[in-house]
Amino acid sequence: MTELTLDSVREMDRKDPLASFRDRFEIPEGVIYLDGNSLGCLPKATPERIETVVREEWGRDLIRSWNTADWIHAPRRVGTKIARLIGAGADEVVAADSTSINVFKALSACLQLNPERTTLLSERGNFPTDVYMMQGLSVLSGGRIETRLVDGEDIMGALDETVAALLLTHVHYKTGRMRDMKAVTAAAHEKGIPVIWDLSHSAGAVKVDLNGANADFAVGCGYKYLNGGPGAPAFIFAAKRHQESVFPALSGWLGHAAPFEFDDTYRPAPGIDRFQCGTPGILGMAALETGLDLMLDADMTMIRFKSLALGSLFVALMEDLCDQHGFTLACPADEAERGSQVSFHHPDGYAIMQAVIARGVIGDFRAPDILRFGFAPLYNSFEDVWHAVEAIRGVMESGEWRNDRYAQRAAVT
Ligand SMILES: *Cc1c(COP(=O)(O)O)cnc(C)c1O
């Protein structure tokens, strides 16, 4: 590689076809934000949209807005927009509830598809909520269903005829390692196992082709790369071929075939609608839809290309810091296996990250020792990457991370 300088990095920004998207986000003065994989930035259009929903749709039109502003179809309308980002059909995705709740829906659906099977399978070190939801279902089953966790590299060997569902995160939240969705799904299908893909770190960040991979179910977050705001609605995908076979375990009234008949008996709605449960949070839906509309103006191939370029620049600029200050790469060096984040191990990772944040560069820390930096190609620039590495360099060379105040753990890391 030719020598990297601030000028050469700025040249990358000048040539970047996505550069203009940055102006459509609120980026606070003096902040370099590399945590869009935890909470995406605020699109400038969102406050105005929320203001309209609050003052006009809620404040003035009140209950009528379920019809006049089409609130009732927001989960499907937003789901259709998400579908375009993840290779799904328009009638296969609904925006609803949280990712955790949608994991429950997908797991319980798989148990119905395979009523004789007794194992829910995932990898050790998966995002905790996914595994906790499996454990809750095991208890609910009175012990009939077992939760089994194996090391990530042993998943293929653990696929057998007892497994009712395989639940995996497509891009691992700590290591950023991306699974081969098509190959894993095909291997699971050979044993009759449906696969649930958690796309929390994939949707809006990497190219996803659920139907190209013949996926069964998927879930994901609205508040990460989709920029839907804190606690935004999540989404669930159910392949068309499975939809009519599932009697939802969370059989709420909005998943009923005719909610406004107020029948005493639950009848699932046709298709993906049965994966809705209760009344959707319309303010959150409005913010999520605004984030999606922005993202759909960009091309996913370009997003992926830039995401990898940002990550690889970060890795290259960190090289001498790794040698001198004890960081080791925690994500795949190979771009084909990497999501939209770069992470490093360091034994003093927590304090170092706090000191880096104090310099205005926001990443995050994941126990026990991972510093995590996410790249959101719509608002991160190559120059951001340069300054982030300079901040880390400053923190290490000055030793300021050793200050006691950076050792105090906050509730959210
Ligand atoms: C962020 C994340 C979640 C979050 O679930 P919530 O229900 O929104 O709290 C779930 N799974 C994975 C893999 C995540 O990265």
The ligand as an SDF file (V2000), in Angstrom:
LIG
                    3D

 15 15  0  0  0  0  0  0  0  0999 V2000
  -28.3150   -5.6640   19.5980 C   0  0  0  0  0  0  0  0  0  0  0  0
  -28.6800   -7.0970   19.4940 C   0  0  0  0  0  0  0  0  0  0  0  0
  -29.8920   -7.5710   20.0110 C   0  0  0  0  0  0  0  0  0  0  0  0
  -30.7650   -6.6430   20.8140 C   0  0  0  0  0  0  0  0  0  0  0  0
  -32.0000   -7.1730   21.1740 O   0  0  0  0  0  0  0  0  0  0  0  0
  -33.0550   -6.1770   21.8360 P   0  0  0  0  0  0  0  0  0  0  0  0
  -34.2660   -7.0140   22.0230 O   0  0  0  0  0  0  0  0  0  0  0  0
  -33.2440   -5.0340   20.8990 O   0  0  0  0  0  0  0  0  0  0  0  0
  -32.4900   -5.6690   23.1180 O   0  0  0  0  0  0  0  0  0  0  0  0
  -30.2070   -8.9070   19.7980 C   0  0  0  0  0  0  0  0  0  0  0  0
  -29.3750   -9.7310   19.1170 N   0  0  0  0  0  0  0  0  0  0  0  0
  -28.1840   -9.2910   18.6320 C   0  0  0  0  0  0  0  0  0  0  0  0
  -27.2880  -10.2200   17.8990 C   0  0  0  0  0  0  0  0  0  0  0  0
  -27.8030   -7.9730   18.8220 C   0  0  0  0  0  0  0  0  0  0  0  0
  -26.6300   -7.5440   18.3670 O   0  0  0  0  0  0  0  0  0  0  0  0
  1  2  1  0
  2  3  1  0
  2 14  2  0
  3  4  1  0
  3 10  2  0
  4  5  1  0
  5  6  1  0
  6  7  2  0
  6  8  1  0
  6  9  1  0
 10 11  1  0
 11 12  2  0
 12 13  1  0
 12 14  1  0
 14 15  1  0
M  END
$$$$
